[in-house]
Amino acid sequence: MSEVKAAKTIPAREEMPVQSPVLRICNFDEVALGYSEEQALIEASRCLKCKKPKCVESCPVEVDIPAFIGLLEKKEYQQAINKIKEKNNLPAICGRVCPQESQCEKTCILGKKMEPVAVGRLERFLADWDLRYGKKSIPIIKQSGKRIAIVGSGPAGLTAAADLALMGHQVTVFEALHTAGGVLVYGIPEFRLPKAIVQKEIESIQKLGVEIKNNMVVGKVNTVDELLAQGYDAVFIGTGAGLPYFMDIPGENLNGVYSANEFLTRTNLMKAYLFDEFLTPIRIGKRVAVIGGGNVAMDSARTALRLGAEESYIVYRRSMNELPARKEEAEHAQEEGVRFKLLSSPIEIKGDDNGWVKSIVCQKYQLGEPDASGRRSPVPIPGETEEIEVDTVIMSIGQGPNPLVPHTTPDLQTNKHGNIVADEKTGQTNKKGVFAGGDIVTGAATVILAMGAGKNAAKAINEYLI
């Protein structure tokens, strides 16, 4: 029986249980509740066990997907999570935030006839099982005597750190903020990625011997050159894309205008979501407008509602068909009451006599021909504008590379956007012993792509050192 014919006897994809919108809009608890064991086993049974699995080729860290699903189906959960961990150091995180629909699931053969196997949801099931019941054995690692400095504790840095530790190297991670995790802790809301999950994943990496130093701003406390002078044999830079972009329109300096980066950092690291224990360090008001249509915009709009906004808008200059956010995130936002102002973009932010935001004036658009990305370009409709009363404006139109490390390493090559220039396969920069990967190289991308860059760089660093 061929793979496509076999799909005829396969059950429909198991739906992920979620909190009801009425309940979840009042809390920061995780929205997606995860598969039960029964659901996971049914979903695992849908895998075709392809001889030439396209899903593995589409995974940035090359997890052996059919193998771990086959083990799960046999209820060999420990072996299944171990199979994932051969390639993926952060499975509980990836199972929640990785855009599988545009990677492994997109190339799933089953998807030609019906919905693809829910790879991410199965990964999450196993990772959560492992956190509760798994055997936590620490491998015996022969030490190389080499020291590596990792700058940044986001997904690229943590992945590189774990792989290098397993290779026997002494690894120290330097993190600028007071909590490790990078974008995983400051940028993704609690209701999508609980901080306790991130902390447990980080602890598992620390058990490999990785040292993490928080409140260490490389570029201020020390520089890349100083780390090399201190005896580190190599440096990996994974500082991400934390420099927010603005629109350069009138009124952006008014009180009540945030970058999405600042807004989510205040919420996540300053714990605005713990209503009973902390005063919310954000002035929300009744109406919030989030400018942009990506995942970060959805996170911001949904967070605003949970912090007490009565109305939360997504203002996006294209239509829903061009929306760059994950379909699931946009659907959750709509279920929770986020209102979409499409084919619209602000041209001015107006303020009151005290310097606070009172409204935004938006230009209306229609869609023209596709641009270089394949999405239809927004074309302004002359004379058509709309004024929307709002108290808070959150800019979520993208982010650039953190500039501090490149600026304090003058001989490190960067491109016109400020990204570090590094080899795509190895992360090697023009500077001897210095490697880089993740958003600081590629620009803002996904967690799993940053992890892939970290893995590639770790392999290259190991080859450089031995």
C-alpha positions as CSV (number, residue, x, y, z in Angstrom):
1,M,0.0,0.0,0.0
2,S,1.4,3.4,-1.0
3,E,1.8,6.2,1.5
4,V,-0.9,8.3,-0.1
5,K,-3.4,5.3,-0.2
6,A,-2.6,4.5,3.4
7,A,-3.8,8.0,4.4
8,K,-7.4,6.9,3.6
9,T,-7.6,4.7,6.7
10,I,-6.0,7.2,9.1
11,P,-8.1,9.1,11.6
12,A,-8.6,12.9,11.6
13,R,-6.0,15.0,13.4
14,E,-6.5,15.3,17.1
15,E,-7.5,18.8,18.2
16,M,-5.5,20.4,21.0
17,P,-7.5,21.1,24.2
18,V,-7.5,24.8,25.1
19,Q,-8.8,27.0,27.8
20,S,-12.1,28.6,26.8
21,P,-11.7,32.2,25.7
22,V,-14.1,33.4,28.4
23,L,-11.8,32.0,31.1
24,R,-8.4,32.5,29.6
25,I,-8.9,36.2,28.9
26,C,-8.9,36.7,32.7
27,N,-5.7,34.9,33.4
28,F,-2.1,34.3,32.1
29,D,-2.3,30.6,32.4
30,E,-1.3,28.5,29.4
31,V,-3.9,28.6,26.6
32,A,-3.1,25.3,25.0
33,L,-3.5,22.5,27.5
34,G,-1.6,19.7,25.7
35,Y,-2.6,16.3,24.6
36,S,-3.8,13.6,26.9
37,E,-2.0,10.2,26.6
38,E,-4.9,8.8,24.7
39,Q,-4.9,11.7,22.2
40,A,-1.1,11.5,21.8
41,L,-1.3,7.8,21.0
42,I,-4.1,8.4,18.4
43,E,-2.2,11.2,16.8
44,A,1.1,9.2,16.7
45,S,-0.8,6.4,14.9
46,R,-1.4,8.8,12.0
47,C,2.3,8.9,11.1
48,L,3.0,7.0,7.8
49,K,6.6,6.1,8.8
50,C,7.9,7.3,5.4
51,K,11.0,5.6,4.1
52,K,12.3,9.0,3.0
53,P,10.7,11.4,5.5
54,K,10.5,15.0,4.2
55,C,9.6,16.2,7.7
56,V,13.2,15.5,8.9
57,E,14.7,17.5,6.0
58,S,12.4,20.4,7.0
59,C,13.4,20.5,10.6
60,P,16.2,23.0,11.3
61,V,17.7,20.8,13.9
62,E,17.0,17.5,12.0
63,V,15.0,15.7,14.7
64,D,14.3,12.1,13.6
65,I,10.6,12.6,13.6
66,P,9.3,9.2,12.4
67,A,11.6,7.5,14.9
68,F,10.4,9.4,18.0
69,I,6.7,9.1,16.9
70,G,7.1,5.4,16.4
71,L,8.5,5.0,19.9
72,L,5.7,7.1,21.3
73,E,3.2,4.9,19.6
74,K,4.7,1.9,21.4
75,K,4.4,3.9,24.7
76,E,8.2,3.9,25.0
77,Y,8.1,7.5,26.2
78,Q,11.6,7.7,27.7
79,Q,13.2,6.3,24.5
80,A,11.1,8.7,22.4
81,I,12.1,11.8,24.3
82,N,15.7,10.6,24.3
83,K,15.5,10.4,20.5
84,I,14.3,14.0,20.3
85,K,17.0,15.2,22.6
86,E,19.7,13.7,20.3
87,K,19.1,16.8,18.2
88,N,16.9,19.2,20.2
89,N,18.0,20.6,23.6
90,L,14.8,22.5,24.2
91,P,11.8,20.2,23.3
92,A,9.3,21.6,25.8
93,I,9.9,25.0,24.3
94,C,9.9,24.0,20.7
95,G,6.7,21.9,21.2
96,R,5.0,25.1,22.2
97,V,6.3,27.9,20.0
98,C,8.0,26.4,17.0
99,P,6.1,27.1,13.7
100,Q,5.8,23.4,12.7
101,E,3.1,24.3,10.2
102,S,5.7,26.0,8.0
103,Q,8.5,23.5,8.6
104,C,8.2,19.8,9.4
105,E,4.4,19.6,9.1
106,K,4.4,21.5,5.9
107,T,6.3,18.7,4.1
108,C,4.5,15.8,5.9
109,I,3.3,13.4,3.2
110,L,0.0,12.8,5.0
111,G,-0.7,16.5,4.4
112,K,-1.3,15.8,0.7
113,K,-4.6,14.1,1.5
114,M,-5.5,15.4,4.9
115,E,-4.1,17.4,7.8
116,P,-0.5,16.6,8.6
117,V,0.7,14.8,11.7
118,A,0.8,17.2,14.7
119,V,4.5,16.8,15.2
120,G,4.8,19.8,17.5
121,R,2.0,18.7,19.8
122,L,3.5,15.2,20.1
123,E,6.9,16.7,20.9
124,R,5.3,18.8,23.6
125,F,3.5,15.7,25.0
126,L,6.8,13.9,25.3
127,A,8.7,16.9,26.7
128,D,6.0,17.4,29.4
129,W,6.1,13.7,30.2
130,D,9.8,13.9,30.6
131,L,9.6,16.9,33.0
132,R,7.2,15.0,35.2
133,Y,8.5,11.4,35.0
134,G,11.7,11.2,33.0
135,K,14.9,9.8,34.2
136,K,17.4,12.7,34.6
137,S,20.7,11.0,34.0
138,I,23.8,13.2,33.5
139,P,26.3,11.7,30.9
140,I,29.9,11.2,31.8
141,I,31.7,13.7,29.6
142,K,35.5,13.7,29.0
143,Q,36.7,17.2,29.5
144,S,38.7,18.9,26.7
145,G,40.2,21.7,28.8
146,K,38.9,24.3,26.3
147,R,36.8,27.3,27.4
148,I,34.1,28.9,25.4
149,A,32.2,32.1,26.1
150,I,28.6,32.3,24.9
151,V,27.2,35.9,24.7
152,G,23.4,35.7,25.1
153,S,21.2,33.1,26.6
154,G,18.5,32.9,24.0
155,P,17.7,29.8,22.0
156,A,20.9,30.1,19.9
157,G,23.1,30.6,22.9
158,L,21.5,27.9,25.0
159,T,21.7,25.3,22.2
160,A,25.3,26.1,21.4
161,A,26.1,25.9,25.1
162,A,24.5,22.5,25.6
163,D,26.1,21.0,22.5
164,L,29.5,22.3,23.4
165,A,29.2,21.0,27.0
166,L,28.3,17.6,25.7
167,M,31.5,17.8,23.5
168,G,33.5,18.2,26.7
169,H,34.2,21.9,26.7
170,Q,33.9,24.3,29.6
171,V,31.1,26.7,28.7
172,T,30.2,30.1,30.3
173,V,27.1,32.0,29.2
174,F,27.0,35.7,29.7
175,E,23.4,37.1,29.9
176,A,22.7,40.9,30.0
177,L,19.4,40.6,31.9
178,H,18.8,39.3,35.4
179,T,17.1,36.1,34.1
180,A,18.4,33.6,31.5
181,G,16.4,32.7,28.5
182,G,16.6,35.7,26.2
183,V,13.5,36.1,24.1
184,L,12.0,33.0,25.6
185,V,11.5,34.8,28.9
186,Y,11.2,38.5,28.0
187,G,9.4,38.2,24.6
188,I,6.9,35.4,24.7
189,P,3.9,35.7,27.1
190,E,3.3,33.4,30.0
191,F,0.1,32.1,28.3
192,R,2.1,30.8,25.4
193,L,5.3,29.7,27.1
194,P,5.3,29.4,30.9
195,K,8.4,30.7,32.5
196,A,8.6,27.6,34.7
197,I,9.0,25.5,31.5
198,V,11.8,27.7,30.3
199,Q,13.5,27.5,33.7
200,K,13.4,23.7,33.8
201,E,14.9,23.5,30.3
202,I,17.7,25.8,31.3
203,E,18.3,23.8,34.5
204,S,18.8,20.7,32.4
205,I,21.5,22.5,30.4
206,Q,23.2,23.8,33.6
207,K,23.4,20.2,34.8
208,L,25.7,19.5,31.9
209,G,28.2,21.8,33.5
210,V,27.2,25.0,31.7
211,E,27.7,28.1,33.9
212,I,25.3,31.1,33.4
213,K,26.3,34.6,34.5
214,N,23.4,37.0,34.6
215,N,23.6,40.8,34.7
216,M,26.7,40.6,32.5
217,V,26.4,43.0,29.6
218,V,29.1,42.1,27.1
219,G,30.1,45.4,25.5
220,K,29.9,47.1,28.9
221,V,31.3,44.8,31.6
222,N,33.7,43.3,29.2
223,T,34.1,43.0,25.4
224,V,34.6,40.1,23.0
225,D,38.3,41.0,22.8
226,E,38.6,41.0,26.6
227,L,36.9,37.6,26.8
228,L,39.5,36.2,24.4
229,A,42.2,37.9,26.4
230,Q,40.9,36.3,29.6
231,G,41.6,32.9,28.1
232,Y,38.5,31.8,26.4
233,D,39.4,29.8,23.3
234,A,36.3,30.8,21.3
235,V,33.3,33.1,21.6
236,F,29.8,32.6,20.2
237,I,27.6,35.6,19.8
238,G,23.9,35.0,20.0
239,T,22.5,38.4,21.2
240,G,19.4,38.3,19.0
241,A,17.3,41.1,17.5
242,G,16.3,43.3,20.4
243,L,16.4,46.8,18.8
244,P,12.8,47.9,18.1
245,Y,11.8,49.6,14.9
246,F,9.5,52.6,14.9
247,M,7.6,54.3,12.0
248,D,9.0,57.8,12.3
249,I,5.5,59.4,12.3
250,P,4.3,62.4,14.4
251,G,3.5,61.6,18.0
252,E,5.7,58.5,18.5
253,N,7.3,60.3,21.5
254,L,4.0,60.7,23.4
255,N,3.4,59.0,26.7
256,G,1.7,55.7,26.1
257,V,3.7,54.7,23.1
258,Y,5.7,51.4,23.6
259,S,7.7,49.2,21.4
260,A,6.4,45.6,21.6
261,N,9.8,44.7,23.0
262,E,9.4,47.0,26.0
263,F,5.8,46.2,26.5
264,L,6.3,42.4,26.6
265,T,9.5,42.7,28.7
266,R,7.7,44.8,31.3
267,T,4.9,42.2,31.4
268,N,7.1,39.1,31.4
269,L,10.2,40.1,33.5
270,M,8.6,42.7,35.7
271,K,5.7,40.2,36.2
272,A,2.8,42.3,35.4
273,Y,0.8,39.1,35.0
274,L,1.0,38.4,38.7
275,F,-1.9,40.6,39.5
276,D,-2.1,40.0,43.3
277,E,1.6,40.2,44.0
278,F,2.9,43.1,41.9
279,L,1.7,46.5,40.7
280,T,1.4,46.4,37.0
281,P,4.3,48.5,35.7
282,I,2.4,49.5,32.5
283,R,-0.3,52.1,32.0
284,I,-2.8,50.4,29.7
285,G,-6.0,52.5,29.6
286,K,-9.2,51.3,28.0
287,R,-8.1,51.1,24.4
288,V,-4.9,49.7,23.0
289,A,-3.7,49.7,19.3
290,V,-1.0,47.3,18.3
291,I,0.7,48.2,15.0
292,G,1.8,45.1,13.0
293,G,0.6,41.6,12.1
294,G,3.2,39.2,13.3
295,N,3.3,36.8,16.3
296,V,4.7,39.5,18.5
297,A,1.8,41.8,17.6
298,M,-0.7,39.0,18.5
299,D,1.2,38.4,21.8
300,S,1.0,42.2,22.6
301,A,-2.7,42.5,21.7
302,R,-3.7,39.5,23.7
303,T,-1.6,40.6,26.7
304,A,-3.2,44.0,26.7
305,L,-6.6,42.4,27.1
306,R,-5.4,40.3,30.0
307,L,-3.9,43.4,31.7
308,G,-7.3,45.1,31.6
309,A,-7.8,46.8,28.3
310,E,-11.5,46.9,27.2
311,E,-10.6,47.1,23.5
312,S,-7.5,45.8,21.8
313,Y,-6.8,46.4,18.1
314,I,-4.5,44.9,15.6
315,V,-3.8,47.6,13.0
316,Y,-2.3,46.0,9.9
317,R,-1.8,47.4,6.5
318,R,-2.6,44.2,4.5
319,S,-5.5,41.7,4.8
320,M,-5.8,38.5,6.8
321,N,-4.5,36.5,3.9
322,E,-1.1,38.2,4.2
323,L,-1.0,38.2,8.0
324,P,2.5,36.9,8.9
325,A,1.4,35.6,12.4
326,R,0.8,31.9,12.9
327,K,-2.8,31.0,12.0
328,E,-3.3,29.5,15.4
329,E,-2.2,32.7,17.2
330,A,-4.4,34.9,15.0
331,E,-7.4,32.6,15.7
332,H,-6.8,32.7,19.4
333,A,-6.6,36.4,19.3
334,Q,-9.9,36.7,17.5
335,E,-11.6,34.2,19.9
336,E,-10.4,36.4,22.8
337,G,-11.9,39.6,21.4
338,V,-9.0,41.3,19.7
339,R,-10.4,43.4,16.8
340,F,-8.6,43.6,13.5
341,K,-8.3,46.9,11.7
342,L,-7.0,45.7,8.3
343,L,-5.7,47.5,5.3
344,S,-4.9,50.3,7.7
345,S,-1.7,51.9,9.1
346,P,-1.1,54.9,11.3
347,I,0.3,58.1,9.9
348,E,0.0,60.2,13.1
349,I,-0.5,59.7,16.8
350,K,-2.4,62.5,18.5
351,G,-2.0,63.4,22.2
352,D,-3.9,65.3,24.9
353,D,-2.8,68.4,26.7
354,N,-0.8,66.3,29.2
355,G,1.3,64.6,26.6
356,W,-0.6,61.2,26.6
357,V,-1.9,59.3,23.6
358,K,-5.5,60.0,22.7
359,S,-5.9,58.7,19.2
360,I,-4.2,57.5,16.0
361,V,-4.9,58.6,12.5
362,C,-4.7,55.8,10.0
363,Q,-4.3,55.7,6.3
364,K,-6.6,53.3,4.5
365,Y,-5.1,50.9,1.9
366,Q,-6.0,48.5,-0.9
367,L,-3.9,45.6,-2.1
368,G,-1.9,45.9,-5.3
369,E,0.6,43.5,-6.9
370,P,2.8,41.1,-4.9
371,D,6.1,42.4,-3.6
372,A,9.4,40.5,-3.3
373,S,8.1,38.4,-0.4
374,G,5.1,37.2,-2.5
375,R,2.5,39.1,-0.5
376,R,0.4,41.7,-2.2
377,S,1.6,45.2,-1.6
378,P,-0.5,47.8,0.3
379,V,-1.4,50.8,-1.9
380,P,-2.7,54.0,-0.1
381,I,-6.2,55.1,-1.1
382,P,-5.9,58.8,-1.6
383,G,-7.9,60.9,0.9
384,E,-9.2,57.9,2.9
385,T,-8.2,58.0,6.6
386,E,-9.7,56.9,9.9
387,E,-9.1,58.3,13.4
388,I,-9.3,55.7,16.3
389,E,-9.5,56.8,19.9
390,V,-6.8,54.8,21.9
391,D,-4.9,55.3,25.1
392,T,-1.9,53.1,24.3
393,V,0.0,52.4,21.1
394,I,2.3,49.4,20.8
395,M,4.7,49.3,17.8
396,S,5.3,45.8,16.6
397,I,6.7,46.3,13.1
398,G,10.0,44.4,13.5
399,Q,13.3,44.5,15.3
400,G,16.9,44.9,14.4
401,P,20.1,43.4,15.7
402,N,21.3,44.3,19.2
403,P,24.1,46.8,18.3
404,L,26.2,46.8,21.5
405,V,28.5,43.8,20.8
406,P,29.2,44.8,17.2
407,H,29.8,48.4,18.1
408,T,32.3,47.3,20.8
409,T,34.1,44.9,18.5
410,P,35.2,47.3,15.7
411,D,36.9,44.6,13.6
412,L,33.8,42.4,13.5
413,Q,32.2,42.6,10.1
414,T,28.5,43.6,9.9
415,N,26.2,44.3,7.0
416,K,24.3,47.5,6.2
417,H,21.5,46.5,8.6
418,G,23.9,46.0,11.5
419,N,23.7,42.2,11.5
420,I,27.0,40.3,12.1
421,V,28.3,38.6,8.9
422,A,28.8,34.9,9.6
423,D,29.1,31.8,7.5
424,E,25.6,30.3,7.1
425,K,26.7,26.7,7.8
426,T,29.3,27.3,10.5
427,G,28.7,30.7,12.1
428,Q,32.3,31.6,11.6
429,T,32.8,35.4,11.5
430,N,35.7,37.3,9.9
431,K,37.3,37.4,13.4
432,K,39.4,34.4,14.4
433,G,37.8,32.4,17.2
434,V,34.5,34.3,17.1
435,F,31.3,32.7,15.9
436,A,27.7,34.1,15.7
437,G,24.2,32.7,15.0
438,G,20.5,33.4,15.4
439,D,18.8,36.7,14.9
440,I,22.0,38.7,15.3
441,V,23.0,37.2,12.0
442,T,19.8,36.5,10.1
443,G,17.5,39.2,11.5
444,A,14.4,38.4,13.5
445,A,13.4,34.8,12.8
446,T,12.1,31.8,14.7
447,V,13.3,30.0,17.9
448,I,14.0,26.8,16.0
449,L,16.1,28.5,13.3
450,A,18.1,30.1,16.0
451,M,18.6,26.7,17.6
452,G,19.7,25.3,14.3
453,A,22.3,28.1,14.0
454,G,23.5,27.3,17.5
455,K,24.0,23.7,16.7
456,N,25.9,24.4,13.5
457,A,28.1,26.8,15.3
458,A,28.8,24.4,18.2
459,K,30.0,21.8,15.7
460,A,32.2,24.3,13.9
461,I,33.6,25.6,17.2
462,N,34.5,22.0,18.3
463,E,36.3,21.4,15.0
464,Y,38.1,24.7,15.4
465,L,39.3,23.7,18.8
466,I,40.4,20.2,18.3
